[in-house]
Amino acid sequence: MKRSRKVLAWIAGVPLALIVVAILVIALFDWNRLKPFINDKVSQAIGRPFAINGDLTVDWQRDRSGNWLASLLPWPQFTARDVSIGNPEWAAKPEFAQLDALRFRLSPLPLLIHRVDVPSLQLVHPSIDLERDKSSRATWNFTLPQGRPPSAWKLNLGSIGFDQGVITLDDAVSQIKLKATLAPLQGAIPYDQIVAEQSAAAREQAGKRVGTAAKKRNANDSATEDRTERIGQATPTTVYQFSWNAEGSYQGSPLKGHSKTGAVLALQDKTAPFPVQADMHIGDSHIALVGTLTDPLQLGALDVRLWFSGSSMAGLYPLTGITLPDTPPYATEGHLQAELHRGGSRYSYRNFHGRVGGSDLSGNLLFVTGGTRPKLSGDLHSKLLQFGDLAPLIGADSNTAKKQRGDGTLQPADKLLPVEPFRTDRWQAMDADVTFTGARIVRGEALPIDSLSTHMVLNNGALYLDPLSFGMAGGTVRSNVTLDGSRAPMRGLLKLDARHLKLKQLFPTFEPMRTSFGEINGNADLSARGNSIAALLGSADGELKLLMNDGAISKNLLETAGLNVGNIVIGKLFGDKTVQINCAASDMTAANGLFDMRLFVFDTDDAVINVTGTVNMATEKLDLDVQPHTKGMRIFSLRSPLYVQGTLKHPDVGVQKGPLLLRGAGAVALGVVAAPAVALLALVAPSHDNDGDNTCRTVLQQLRRSGRVMPAARK
């Protein structure tokens, strides 16, 4: 029995004695003797100079944050004063980091199994210089020794604590120059208080961008959302303890902002949230966020409420890498969740809402990196979309707007077709698969478009809108558009079908049109090449067909529609009065931008008007003949044929030289028009309001039979 007791005493006593000896050695040893050894080994490990220039000391503290057994024993806390880490030789500054002190706790027992456990690391007054040159060499990338066998020792770092300090960044690749200063707050601020303050500040900024009404709307929408969805993984004990102030430049634009964070960044505990908040102005773009970061060692998860605002969404491309179109001033707010990984990341912008110009916008977006190209996918919705807000998407916004933004190609004074180029260079930076629905679209009060829906696919520089559909004037416009930006010049394809566009709904504010009961049908099939609307139309091949029955036309109507050429022609033919149109039929072919009028005829109660000639979209030049043929003996009679020359922007309309047409001569032969008439008959579709025949059917059947325009009988 005594022998067994002695054995047990030795078994228990030897480890205890070793622990006591280790504690005494740690407590009494002069650690400054190890500084040369530590400096040398760390320098070899990180591939650059490392030095503890001050004292290396140790204190003993109990771990109050661990379990009860760990808290019974004191743990050594080392303090290394005046620590410096050198930069590689190519860097502009000699030191990567300078710290007044580096404090870290060490767990002794894991050393027995070759594991270095550092529960906490405290940086005291750090000064850190980050630099990357044009060759992508970065000072924060450490060159580790090559060719050595892996070490048997493992390092576990629990958390990093901050203190007052300065961080500078000079990144030649991203063109960022930044100086950030870190200082402790006078007192800890609760997480929910920072969320409320940042929300109010961001919505105030949004109101400045897109108007007071938008600000109020965003505030109301956000208040509702805040009650149903909590942003971030914060707990009641989550507080902000440090503030950051940053100033510098980004790609030549001034950068200024401020932020707040917690004091301790947990690296191992994936459930410990680190609170973050930032409010940055970069050029005229404003970005704000508030939320939490977890699992930072693996670049973990970011969970924040995010606000964007600026003069155009295209300005976000340098910041986010996401290709976005030119837009009017915008402001959005939503919930961003990000999984950040070195091989590829996922950014989910959910339940966002905002304003773009006078239009509302909401939806969900997902941006994924790591593949051949990053990809944006999601769905967007708008309850009320102002047609004018779409103008920059097709390069049709005004010179005034472009001058205010300080970008874009100014529209020449003598050109009507938009010359603003598509930014196809950005199309190859990412892929996309996004659906968009606009419940109601308004273009002022004169020309409403009921709705818009499209499915946009961007794949390796080629843009597909399939379909691009409008609800317009009681009818539908359905099209498929392809713009292949991977080719130079860009190649474009357009297939369009317009059906049952009601004339009285197309111009709701024009009083004489309210009595019209006809409709418009049309087809387009065009291929083209060029990097702008003007260039595409200037090279177009294909055909256009249009049919309108039982409508009305006048100089005032064409002024409302902005049709300058037709306005002048109708004014010269009929003066200012409203003219009832029995049928208007057009069949045009296009070859390299030259549109030829195979058939263009108006049938009215007073006359039949035939238009022949060409419109050159490449030069915007007009070369048309307008031949009116009066029906019967009337007090009203038309003049000699007209010529239409000049350009689309500045047309020249006059009376052709030659004998007057015989008054009351009736219908006159118009040449061989049977084939175009047959093609246009396919567009004669029964009206939803009147299933009977329409006037255009009669006119086109007469053309098909005889190749002549005959006066159409009124229904």
Order of alpha helices (4+ residues) and beta strands (2+ residues): alpha-alpha-beta-beta-alpha-beta-beta-beta-beta-beta-beta-beta-beta-alpha-alpha-beta-beta-beta-beta-beta-beta-alpha-beta-beta-beta-beta-beta-alpha-alpha-beta-beta-beta-beta-beta-beta-alpha-beta-alpha-beta-alpha-alpha-beta-beta-beta-beta-beta-beta-alpha-alpha
